């Protein structure tokens, strides 16, 4: 949860998450997971298109 909270609160890079949570400081095997979390949590959802009314 610390990593997710850091991202939601503005950490938008692996380095920023690392500073906030110490994630990726071991063997670095979780860097890709942190990158994916950043991508998922910071990319806005596409707007849904309204259905057109047909006559």
Contact map, one row per residue, 1 for C-alpha under 8 A:
1111100000000000000000000000000000000000000000000000000
1111110000000000000010000000000000000000000000000000000
1111111000000000100010100000000001000000000000000000000
1111111100000000000000000000000000001000000000000000000
1111111110000000000000000000000000000000000000000000000
0111111111100000100110000000000000000000000000000000000
0011111111110000100000000000000000001100110000000000000
0001111111100000000000000000000000000000110000000000000
0000111111100000000000000000000000000000000000000000000
0000011111110000000000000000000000000000000000000000000
0000011111111101100100000000000000000000000000000000000
0000001001111101100000000000000000000100010000000000000
0000000000111111100000000000000000100100000000000000000
0000000000111111110000000000001001100000000000000000000
0000000000001111111000000000000000000000000000000000000
0000000000111111111100000000000000000000000000000000000
0010011000111111111111100000000000000000000000000000000
0000000000000111111111111000000000000000000000000000000
0000000000000011111111000000000000000000000000000000000
0000010000100001111111000000000000000000000000000000000
0110010000000000111111100000000000000000000000000000000
0000000000000000111111111000000000000000000000000000000
0010000000000000110011111100010000000000000000000000000
0000000000000000010001111111111000000000000000000000000
0000000000000000010001111111000000000000000000000000000
0000000000000000000000111111100000000000000000000000000
0000000000000000000000011111100000000000000000000000000
0000000000000000000000011111111000000000000000000000000
0000000000000000000000010111111100000000000000000000000
0000000000000000000000110001111111000000000000000000000
0000000000000100000000010001111111100000000000000000000
0000000000000000000000000000111111110000000000000000000
0000000000000000000000000000011111111000000000000000000
0010000000000100000000000000011111111100000000000000000
0000000000001100000000000000001111111110000000000000000
0000000000000000000000000000000111111111000000000000000
0001001000000000000000000000000011111111100000000000000
0000001000011000000000000000000001111111110000000000000
0000000000000000000000000000000000111111111000000000000
0000000000000000000000000000000000011111111000000000000
0000001100000000000000000000000000001111111100000000000
0000001100010000000000000000000000000111111100000000000
0000000000000000000000000000000000000011111110000000000
0000000000000000000000000000000000000000111111000000000
0000000000000000000000000000000000000000001111100000000
0000000000000000000000000000000000000000000111110000000
0000000000000000000000000000000000000000000011111000000
0000000000000000000000000000000000000000000001111100000
0000000000000000000000000000000000000000000000111110000
0000000000000000000000000000000000000000000000011111000
0000000000000000000000000000000000000000000000001111100
0000000000000000000000000000000000000000000000000111110
0000000000000000000000000000000000000000000000000011111
0000000000000000000000000000000000000000000000000001111
0000000000000000000000000000000000000000000000000000111
